[in-house]
Amino acid sequence: MSARPHPAVARIRRAVRELLDAAPPGERYVAVSGGADSLALAEAVAHVEHRRHSKVTALVVDHGLQEGSAKVAAIAAATARGLGADDARVLTVDVSGPGGPEAAARRVRYAALRAELPDGALLLLGHTLDDQAETVLLGLGRGSGARSLAGMPLLDPPLARPLLNVPRAVTVEACAALGVSPWQDPHNTDPRFTRVRLRTEVLPLLDDVLAGGVPAALARTAAQLREDSAALDGLAADLLAAASRAPSDGDPARAGGTPDTGGPRPQLDVETLASAPAALRRRVLRRWLLDANVREVTDAHLRSVDALIGVWRGQGGTWLPGGLVAHRAHGRLTVNPPERSKGD
């Protein structure tokens, strides 16, 4: 009879098992950085999936941002294999593009990881309760809405985060029990990065002032907001369907084609939306604008477009990213290039 696992190891395995029980079937991949969170996760996923006679693949991203990063990535891959992963691949990326180094690295990392996934596969990520708390605080400090404050979801295929209710300290304890030495990323202690200061300065101060339990409280808040957002998203989907009207030949409000398909642009019936609460209406508008290929929609954009419904005075259209304009014409909202925008 085998000995019982260390409590920290058992807790992480239980969290993984519960999530995978609720996940759709498919191949399992684990993102591994070499840190405590991802290594503890890799061991747990391998343990759970091997009992189901399924294979597990570890994916290690080498960002090339630090001297010796290739060696660190190779060690992380070897450690993941030693913890039970059936295969471990190192993905080398070039970090470039807009935004600071954190944002750029995150963007290319996720792109590289997603590119490795076959259809139906699930990628498990080692974000912990502490990461969730930091995400909520970042959103709060930036004045983000409920969608951002809701933090990261446990399961959003192809991504899964089974450790969102597990403190970071537990993953460190699990690695010690497993006999592995996690890599200590120097970026995780560099105060130039906002998340590092949240982790090392802001959260400890809040924990001290509020007598402890702040990360868990922030994670609970995120979970509650995710439930609220899911309910509102369902109502918004119904309202969007009711307000959507496809343009037809001879319609005076007919618009040009979308950039992708050349087909008619989606329109919204103003009267259907006018009686809805503004918060629900803006959720509809956000989904509508994204479907119309408008990217980087901000709260200011949404409120300006919403004013075409709730504060209508015959004003002109609202300029949007991508050189588009949302305008109201003949009782409908349409997104068009500026030369086609004419108001009621």
N, C-alpha and C positions, 0 to 999 in steps of 0.2 A: 504494500500500500504506500503510495507516494506521500511525501510530507506536504502539508498545506502550504500554499504560497504565502509570502509576506503580505500583510494587510494592504500595503500600498499597491503591490502588484495585483492582488485580488480585486481591489477597487477599480483599477484601470481596466482590467479584463472584463469586469462586470459592466462597466460603462460602454465598452466596445460591443459586448454581446447584446446589450439592450438596444443599441442603435442598429446593429446589423440585423437583428430580428425584425425591425420595422422597415428596413431598407429593401428596395427591389433586388431581385437576384442579379448576379453579374460578377465579373472579375473584380478583385480587390487590389487597389494600389495604395501605397502609403508614401506621403511626402516626408522625406527624412533630411534634416539639416545636420544631424550629428549632435544636437542639443538634447537635454534631458526629456523634453516634452515629446519630441518625435521618436526618440529611441524607445521610450517606455510604451508609446503607442504602437510602434512596429512590433515589439514583442507581444503585446496583447492581441493585435490583429492576427499575427501568425498563430498564436495559441488557439484563438477562437476558430479561425478558418481551417486549420489543420484537423480539428475535431470534426469538421464538416467535409473533410477531404477536398478542400479547395486550396488553390495556390495563392500566394501573396507576392506582389512585386513592390520593391522599394524604389522610389525615384529620388535621386539626389541632384539638386541644382547647384552647379558651380558658377557663381556670378562673376568670378575673376576680379573682384574688387579689392582683395587683400593678397599680400604676398603669401605664397604657399597654399592658395585656395584649392588647387588641384589635389594636393596631398590630403587636405582636410576632407574633401569630397570623397576621395578614395577610401579613407579610413571610415567615414560614415557609412559608405556602401558595404564595406567588409563587416562592420559592426552589425549592420542590419541583417546581413546573412547569418552572422553568428547568433543573432536573436531569433532566427527562424524564418526569415524571408527566403522564399525560393529563388528569387532573382533580385538583383539590385543594379540599377543603371545610373550612370552619372551623365547629366545633361549640362553641357557647357553653353552659356548664353552670353550675349553682349549687352550690357546695361547701357542704354542710351535712350534719348527721346525727351519729351517735355516733362516738367516737374522736377522736384528735388531727387536726390539719390534714393530715398526710401520709396517714393512713388514709382520711379522708373524701375527699380529692382523688383518691386512687387508686380508691376505690369508684365515684365518679360518673364518672371518666374512662373506666373500663372499661365501665360501663353505657352511656355515650354511644357509645363505639366499637362495641360489640357491636350496638347498635340500628341502626347504619348498614349492617351486613353482610347481604347477601342470602344465601339458603340456599346452602351449599357454598362460600362465599367463605373466603379465608384472610387473616388480619390479621397482618402481619409487624411485629415489635417490635424496637427497637434495643438490647436489653439485651446487654451485652458480658461478657467474661470477668471484668472487674472487678466488675460488678454481681452476677455469680454468686458471687464470693468474698465480697462484702458480705452477700449473702443467707444463705450458709452460716454466716458468723460471727454474724449476728443470731440464727439458729436455735440455734446452739451456746450463745450467751450467755443465751438464754431457756430453756435446758433442754428444747428441742424434741426430738422423736423423729427416727428415721431418715427419715421421710417429709418432714419440714421440712428436714433437713440435705441431702437429695437435691437441693435447690435447684429451679431452673426447668428444665423440659424444653425440648429443641430444638423438638420438634413435638408439639403438643397441640391439634389442630384444635378451634375455628377459629383458634387462636393459634400463631404460629411465631416462633422467636427464632434466626435463622441466625448471629448474631454472638457466641454464647456462648463460642466458642473464640478470639475475636478481642479482643486488649487494647484498652482505650479509646484508648490513644496512637495506635493504627493508624487509628482513625476520624478523629482530629484531623489526622493526617498526610494522610489521603485528602482531607479537605476543603480543606486547603491546596493540594494538587495539583490539585484541581478548580476552584480559584479562588473558593471561597465562604467567607464569614465566618460561622461558627456563632454563634448567640445564646448568651451566657453568663448562664445563669439564676442570679440572686443567691441563690436558695434553695440552690443546690448548694455554696455556701461559708458558709452560715449554721450556726454551731455549735449552734444550738438543736435541730437535727435530728440524730437518732441516726446516720443513714447518713452524714451529712457528717463527723461525728467519726470514724466507722469509716474513712472514705475518707482523711481528712487526718491522722489521728493514729494510730489503731490499726494499720491495715495497713502504713503506712510503718515503724512501730516493729517489727512482726513481721518485715517484710522485712529490716530492719537486723539484728535479733537472730539470725534464721535464715539469714542470708547469701543472701537473695533468693529469688525464685521462689514466694513464698507465694500470690499470687492464682491462679497456674496450679495449684499443688498443691491448693488448696481446690476449684477447679473439677474437678480429677480425682477428688477425694474425692466430690464431688456426683455425678459420672457413675457411679462405682462403686456408690454407694448407690442410685441410680435403677435400675441393673440388678438389684441385690438386691431392691429393693422390688417391681419388676415380677414377679420370680420368686415372691416371697411372696404378692403379690396374686393370682397365678394359683392357687396352692395354696389360698389363703383362699376364692376363688370356688368351688372344688370342694367345700371343706368346708362352706361356707354352703349350697350346694345340697343336700348330704347331710343337713344338720341342720335344714333348713327343713321345717316341717310345717304345712299349712294347716288351720285349725280347721274342724270340721264340725258339723252339727246333732247335738245330744245329747252333744257333747263337754263334759265337766265343766270343761275349761280354756278354753272358748270366750270370746272377748273381743269388745268392741264394735268399731265401725267406725273406720277411719282418719279424721282430720280432713278429708282431701281427698275421699275416695270414699265413705265410709260402709260400705265392705266390711270383711271380717274382717282383723284385724291379724295380721301375720306372727308366727309362733312359732318357737322353736328347740328342738330336742331336746337336753336336757342330756347324756344318755348319749353321744350322738355326739360332742359337743364335749369331754367330760371327759378323754379320753385324748390330746387334741392338745396340743402345746406351748403354753404360755401366750401367747407372742408371736404365734403364728399364730391362736390363739383370739381374741385382742384385735383382730386385723385383721378377723376375721369379725364380731365384735360391733360394731366401728366401722361397717362397711358396713350391718349390720342396723339399727343405730340411725338412721343417716342415711336408710335406706329407710323407716323408721317415722316420718319427719318430725321427728326430734330434731335440733336444730341446735346448733352450737357445742359439739360433743362434745370434752371435754378428756381428758387422760390420767387425771386423777383419776376422771372418770366411768367410763372404760373399766375401770379397775382395780376400782372398786367393783362394777360389773356383773359383771365376771369372777369376783369373789369369790363370787357366787351359784352359780358352777360349781365353782371350784377350792378354795374355803374355805367350804363349805356347812355351816352350823350351825343352820339354821332361821331365819336372820335375816330381817328385813323387807326391803322393796324399796328400790331406789336411786332417789332423786329426780333428775330430769333437767330440762334446760331445756325451756320450753314447758308447764310444769305437768304433766308426765308422770312415771310411775314404772315402772321395770323391776322385775319381780318373778318369782319362781319358783313354779310351781304344777303339781302332778301331773307332775313330771319335765320341764317345759317352761319356757322363758323367754318372757314376753310384756311388751309395753309398753302400759300403760293409763293412763287418768286415775286419780288416787289412790283414789277410792271403789271401784274395781273390783279393787284390788290385794290379793290374799290369798295367803299363802305355803303351801308344802306342809304 
